[in-house]
Amino acid sequence: MLKRTLEDYKVLLRNIPSGTVTLFVVSVIVMNLLANKELVSLPWLALDCGITVSWVSFLCMDMICKRFGANASIKVSVLAEVINLAVCLLFWLMSLTPGMWGAYYSTDSIQVNDALNATFGGTWYVVFGSTVSMLCSSVANSLLNEGIGRRLKKNTFGTFALRSYVSTMVGQFVDNFVFATIVSHTFFGWTWAQVVMCSLTGALVELACEVFLSPVGFRVVRSWEREDVGEDYLRLHAAEATR
């Protein structure tokens, strides 16, 4: 089973354009780092700076799902989270070193150095909550996207938009809700009303960001289809389905 999964990963990563995988992974890493700073803090809406790039990962998932299927999208999401955890581990280890950050020499403040170590070192429950929420949301987004796509016959931007917007809205809500439940409700004392309201409003804002560039995502996927990008992976799974 493990050998088969690894072989499937090899074929998948050879077939998905490297730029898309790179953008996906980088967006996950940057999103988690920027989540350390708040962007909006209201009683009914709480957003961190990670929202500025979180929609990128969902757009990448929708593009991969459209061409390669939900299973491929979930696998790339798992890969992105594994790489992100490795980066978090590296940041944490480097935060333990005795050296000073560059900002210390311009401010001559040990508090600034400690703050940077705390920011890049991260907090275990934030990393845990972020990882679990992203994995849950990627499964929800990918399966719903594929499920809607199977019921749509036309290959137009309208159908791409419908499956992407619905799945992204649900996926973003799941992402925000799971994270808020694990982190904000448990450790920061949020009420359930705050958890639900902030999850919903945050999902709407993130959806609006994706809507802006979804036409670009559709054109990229159409170019993959015209150029037969990923045919090896698609043929492999088509053959497995007929066995």
N, C-alpha and C positions, 0 to 999 in steps of 0.2 A: 504493500500500500504506500509506504513512504517512498520507495524507489519510483513507483508510478507517478506520485505527486511531483517529485523532483524533476522527472523527465518531462512532465506536462509543463512545469514552470519554465524549463529550458526552451521548449518549443514556443511557449507564449511570449517570453521575453525576447526571443529572436524575431517574432512577428509583429509585436506592437512597436510602432515608431519610438525610438529612444527618447526623442524630445518630449513626447507625451508622458512617458514614465518618469523622466527627470523632473518635469514640471509638477507632476503629481507628488512625488516624494519631497521636493523642495517646498511645496506649498504646505504640506503637513508639518514639516520641521519648523518653518517660519511661523505658521499659525500657532503652534504651541509655544513658541518663544514670545510672540507678540501678545499672547493671552495674559502675560504678566502685567500688562498695563491696561487700565480701564479707558474706554472711549466715551461711554455714556453711562451715567449712574443716576437713574430716576426710580421712584417707587414702583413704577409699572414697566420699566425698561432698563435692563442692565446689559451693556455690550462692552466687550473688550476689543483691543486692537486686532486680535486674531481674525475678526470678522472681515477685515479688509482683504484677506486671502483665502478664507475658508471656502468660499464659493468656487474657487479655482479647482480644488480637489473634487468637488461635486460635479463640476462641468467635465473634468477629465473622466470621472466615473461614468457619466452619461455617454460620453463619446466612446469609451471602451465598451460599454454595455451594448450600445447600438451596433457596433461592428463585430464584437467578439463574444457577447453574451454576458449574463449576470455572473456566471462562475468565474470568468476571466477578470471581471471588474472587482469581485471580492478578493481574488488571489492577489491582484496588484495592490489592493488596500492593505492586505495583511503584510505584504512585503514592505510597503511604505511605513507601516507601524513598527515593524521589526527594525528597520533602519533608523526610525525616529527614536526608538528606545536605546539603540546603540549610541546615537548622538547625545541623548540625555545622560547616559552613563558616562560618556566622555566628558561632558560639561561638568557633571558632578565630581568626577575625579580631579579635574583641573581646578575646580573651586576649592579643593582641599589643599592645593599646593600653597606654599608660603609666599609666593611672588605677589607683586602688586600689579593691578590693572593700570593701563595708561592714564585713566582719569584721575588716579591718585596723585600723580606727579603734577597735574594741572590744578588740582584743588587742595592738595596737601591735607586731605581728610581721610582718616582711616574708616570713617563711617561710609564714605562713598565706596571704598574698596570692599567693605563688608556687604554693602547693599548689592553690588555687582556679583559678588560670590553667591549671595542668596538667590539672586535672579537667575543666573545661569546654572547654579546648582540645582534649582528646582525644589519642589516639595513632593514627597512620595505620593500623597493622596491626589494631588493635582495631576501628576503624570499618570497615575493609575486611572483616575476618572476620565482623563482625556483619551487614553488608549481604549478603554472599554466603550466609551460613548462613540468614538470613531468607528470601531469595529461593528457595533450594533447598527449605527446609521448606514454604514456601507452595505450591510446585508439588506436592510430595509429598502434603501434606495435602489440597489441593483435588482433585487427580485421584483419590486414593484415596477421599475422601468421596463424590464423584460416582459413582465406580465401584461402591461398595457400595450407594449409594442406588438405582441402576438395577436392582439385583437384589432390592430390597425393595418389596413391593406396597402395604403398609399405610402410611398417613400418621399414625402415632402417635408418642408420645414415645419409646416403646421403639425404634422404627426410627431416629428422630432421634438417640437416645443411642448406638445401636450404630455408626452411620456416623460420628458425631462422636468418640466415644471411641477407636475404632480408628484413625481418621485422625489424631487429635490425638496419640495415643501415638507413632505412627510419625513424624509431622511434628516433634514436640518432640524425639524422639531424633535425627532428621536435623539439626535446628537445633543441638542441643548438640554432636553429633559433629563436624559441619563446623566450628563455631566452635572447639572444643577442638583439632581437627587443625591449623587455620590459625594459631591464636594460642597456646593452652596448650602443645601439643606442640612447635611450631616455636620459639617465643620463650621459653617458661617451662620447657622441659625435661620436660614430663609424659611418662610412659611410656604405651605403647598400652593397657596394662591400666587405668591411671587414666583415660585418655580414654574407653574403652568403659564402664567402671563408672560414672563420673560422668555420662556421657551418659544411661545407662539410669536411674540413680536420680533424676537431675534430671528426666527425662521423666515418671517416675512421680509425683513431687511436683507437677509442673505439671499433669498430668492430674487429680490429686485436686482441685486448685483449680478447674479448669473444671467438674468433675462437680458441684460445689456450686451453681453458678449456671446449669447447662445447662437446667433446667426453665424458667427465665426466658427464655432464648434461644429455646426451642421455642415458648413462648407468643407471643413477638414475631413469629416467622416465621409462625405460624398467623394472626396478625392481619394480616400482609401479604397472605397468601393470601386471606383473607376480604374484604379491602378492595381487592383487585386491584392492590396496589402493584407497580409495575414492569411493567405490562402492555405498555407501549410497547416496552421493551427485549426482552421475551419474544416479542412478535409480530414484531419486526424479525428476530430470529435464527431464528424458526420459518419466516419467509418465505425467508430465505437458505438454510435447510436444504432447502427444496423446489425450489430452483433447479437 
